[in-house]
Every structure is written in C-alpha cells, then in structure tokens.
Amino acid sequence: MENGSLSYRSFLPESLRIERMGKRAIVKEYVQVQGDRNGTEFNVRLYVIQEWVLGRKGWQLLLRQGAKL
C-alpha cells in the first residue's frame, strides 16, 4: 500500500443492470474511470457488483466488489 494523492476526474457508466429478487437487489455495472494518482494520469475500466437489501430504513448496501478490466 502506498501513501499519496489520488483524485478522480470522471466516472462514466457504460452499462448498468439491476436484478431485483424480493427484498434484495444485485447491481452490475461497467464504468470508465479517469483521474490522477501522485501526478500520473490514469484511465481504467472497472466492473462493479453490489448487493442491496431493503430494510426498515430503506435500501442498504450489503456488499460491493470491483475489478479492474
């Protein structure tokens, strides 16, 4: 792990799919991310999956995982 500066310039969604099963929902997304880390520009494509649960206080995020493509 490194210390340093990280800033994001843009998050551009390419596709989004939501599958709802009762009180649970799975969100699958491809996103293009641009930014700067320690003075070096980066441009990466990510696949992100999230699981949400509907509770008394509304939708709550249960888990999120992302992978660089």
Buried (B, 14 or more C-beta within 10 A) or exposed (E): EEEEEEEEEEEEEEEEEEEEEEEEBEBEBBBBBEBEEEEEEEEEEBBBBBEBEEEEEEEEEEEEEEEEE
